[in-house]
Amino acid sequence: MLVTGAGRSGTSTIAGVLHHLGVPVPGPHLEANPTNPLGFFEAGWAVYFHNRALRQAGVGLADHRPGIEEQVRAVAGRKRRGRLATRLRDLSAGHPITVVKDPRAAWFLPLWQRACTDAGLDLRTVVMVRHPAEVVGSRRTHYASGEERLGAQRYAARALGGWINVMLVTEQDTRGTPRCFVRYNALLADWRRTTRAIERRLGLRLPGDPERVAATDAFVDPGLRRHRPDSSALAALGVDPDLLTLAEEVFALGCRVAAGRDGRRTRRAFDEARERYARLAPRLESTGDPGSTGADIGPDPSTLR
């Protein structure tokens, strides 16, 4: 099971839920820090694997540039595919379900799909959906260096564009595969209902030992939601209103998939959103150097546990 989505969307929380329920989430993991006090549940090998490829491709964790996934695919060749297949085969040995969580994997979904096929594994994908204003607020709080470099308006606009871009790429690349979109606020409100939806949509059975359930109750903290949806704050910064409108529409589409409404109408709406974003994105390039966001690949994975 691959847990991914835009960074700061709750991927750590759902991975932590699965870990506390007793699903293997192999480490060593990045250490908890003030940006994520309950832990990332993110394996160091996955971070290094994806970061190295992202640097080679010149792509950022929340890159706003449409079509940039083609640069990623250009560096995701046979050697990387073989290394990933070997790693996944080793990690999953003896386990009916194994979880790997990394937001960076959103750029590498075709690579993951092929590597799992090579390893004889069935890939299931969990995609986190969090309101874009919350995501941008979280990024502004915890990754301040980008805002210091670009300024508040530029950074917020680029971060919002990056969220849209990652969501559109992730939706496109998981079509026709077993996937479950999960709303962050729904997860915090009722993790049991969320995990039941994951089981149903992915055709899996998760552990349910009473002690594990109690540990999961203790882990899920609604207080982790320190940023609330507030697009008005982004509007006050001068973020393009057309971009704000599109972000709200993409969020609504992600929620539609999370609710199980994942048919042709929804996918056609995603296609239209992708076309609109391709027309809007050049406006972001007029607000600073185009490589500024591309250099951002998230927190430094210097410590593991």
N, C-alpha and C positions, 0 to 999 in steps of 0.2 A: 504494500500500500504506500503510495507516494503522496505525501502531504505538501501542498505547495499553494501558490497564489502570490499576490502582491505583498511585499514586505510590510510589516506592522499591521497585518490583517487578522492576526489571531492564530497563525500556524503553530506557534509554540503552545498555545492553550489546548488545541485539539490533539497535538502530539502528546502533551502531558496527560490528557485524559486517557488516551489509549495506553500510554505507559503505565499509569496507575491502575488501569483495569487489568493489566497483566499481559498486554500484547508486547512482544519484543520490539524495542526501539533501540537497536544496538548503538553503543557509544564507541569511544569516549565522546562526550558531548561538550559543547562550549559551556563555559562556566556561567552561572547566573551573574548578573550585574545590575546596576540601577536601572538600565533600560529595560530589563526583563528579570525582575527579582525572583520569580519562581522557576527560572531556567528556560533555556532555549529548546532542549531536547533535539538538538541539531548536531549530527555527527561531524567531527572534524574532517574526516576523509571526504565527505560530500562537499563541505565548504571549500576545501582546497581544490578538489576536482573541478567544481564549477567555477571558482574564482580564477583559476589558471586559464581556463578556456575563455572566460569573459574578458580577461585582460588581453588575451591574444586577439580576440575579436573586436576589442575596443567598445564593449557594450557594458552598460551599468545595470545594477540590480533593478532600478526603477527607470530605465531609459525611456525617454519620451518620443524618440524618433520612430515613426512608422516604417515598417519594412526592415527594421534592424535585425530581426530574427534571421534573415538570410546571411548576415555576417556570422552569426553563431553557428548556423548549419555548415558554413564553409570550414569551420575549424573542428566540427564534431565528426571526425573521420573514423576510419576502421580501427585505428589504434585505441582511441578513446572508447569506442563502442566495445571493443574486446576487453579493455580494463574494467569498464563498468559491468559488463556481463559476468566477468570472473568475480568481482567484488560482491555482486548481488547473489550469485550462486552460493558463495561461501557464507554470506550473512544469513541466508534463508534456510540453510541446511537444517533439517529437523524441526522446522517451525511451519505450521499451516499458514500463519500470517506473520509477515515482518514489515515494520514501518520504517520508512526513511522520510525525514522532514527537511526540506530546504526550499525557501522561496526562490532561490536562484534556478531551481530545476524547471521553473515555468518557461524559461527560454530553451530548454533542452528536451521537451516532451517527445519529439520524434526519436531522438537518440535513446531515451529511456524505453520507449516502446520497442524499438529494434533490439536493444540490449536484453530486455526481459524475454523476448522471443528466443534470442540466442541461448539464454540461460535456462530455457524451459519453464519460465515463470509466467503467471497471469498478472498483468499490471492492473491495479485499481487506483484511481486518482481521487483524492479529496482536495477540493479547491475552496479556500476560505474567501468569504465575501464580507467586507466591512465597508461602512459608508466612507466615501472618499474624503470627506471633510475630516473625519476622525483620523484616517490614515495620514493625511497631510499634517494635521495637528500633531500627531505622534512623531512624525519625522522631524518637524520643526523643533519639537522639544528635545528629542534625543540625538539628532544628527545635525547639530548646529553649524558645523563647519561649512556646509553647503550654503546655508543662508548667509553666513558671514561673507562668503565669497561673492555671491550673486545679488544679495539684498533680498528683503522679505518678499516683495512682489514677484521678482523673477524666480526665486526658489519655489514659492508656493505654486506658481503657474507650471513650472517644470515638473514638480512633484505630482501635481494633479494630472498633467499629461502622461506622466509615467505610470500612474495608477490605471488610467484608461487603457494605455497601450498594453500593459501586462495582462489586464483582464481580457482584452480582445484577443491577444495571442493565445492565452490559456484556453479560452473558450473554443477558439478555432481548432487548436491542436488536440483537444480532448474529445472532439465530436466523433461519434461512432464507437467510442470506447467506454468501458464501465467507469462512470464518474459520479461524484456526489458533491454538489456545491453546498456549503454550510455557511449560514449567516452567523457572524460573530456574536451579535447580541442574543440570538436564539440559543447559542451554545452556552453562554453564561447564565441565561435564564433557566434552562432545563437541559442539562447535558444528557440525561437519560433519553429524552425524546430525540435529541440530535443523534445519539449513537444508534438508536433504533432505526432512524432514517438511513444512516450509513449502512447498517446491516441489510436493510431491505433493498436499497438501490445498488449496492455492490455485491449482493449475494453472499454475504459473509456472516459468520457467527462469532461474536466477540465474547471474551470471558465474562463471567458474572458472579465470581466468588464474593460472598458478603463482605469479607475483610477488604477486598479490592474495591468494592463499591463504596465502602466507608472512607477509604483512602482517597478515592476520587472526589467524594463530597467535600472532604477537607481541602483538596487541591483547588477546586473551582471557586474562584473568588470574584463575585460581580464587581468588587471594588477595583479590579484590574482595569475596568473600563474608565480610564481617567480622562478620555477625550470624547466629547459628545458631538453628534452631527451638527455642524454650524456653518453652512455654506455662506451665510451672511458675513462671517469673518473673512472668508476668502474674497468675497465681493468687495468688502471694505478695503482690502489690500490693492484692489484694482485688477484682480484676475479677470480675464476675458469672460464676459457673461455667456457667450456661446459655448465656451469650454465648460463652464459650470453647468449649463443645461445638459450638455452631452454627458458629463460625468454622472449627473442624477439619473439620466436615462439608462446608462450602462449599469449603474447600481441596481435599478429597478429590474433590468433584464437578468442580472445575476440572481436577484431574489426570486425571480420567476423560475429559474432553473432549480434553485434550492427548494422551491415548493413543489417540484415535480412536473412543472409545465415546460417540458423540454422538447417541444415539437417543432414542426417546420416554421410556424409563425414566429416563434422565439428566435430561431436560428436566422431567419430572414431579417429580423430586426437587428440582430448582431451584425449581419453583413452590411446593412445600411449604416449602422453606427461606425463600422470600420471605414467605410467610404467617407463619411463625414469627418472622422478624425484625420484621415489623410489630407483632407482639404484644410482643416483647422491648424494642424501641427506646424506648418511653415511660419505661422505667427509667433510661435515660441522661439524660433531661431532669431527673431529680430530683437530678443530681449537679452542677448549675451552670446558668448561663444558657444557653438553647438556641442563642443566636447565636454562642457562642464558637468552635466549629469552623467555622461558616459563613463566618467572616471569613478563614480560612486558604486561600489559593490557591497556596501553594507558594513556592519561592524567588523573590526579586526579580530579574526579568530586566533588570537595569540595564546589563549589559555584553554585547556581542556580538562574535563574531569570524568 
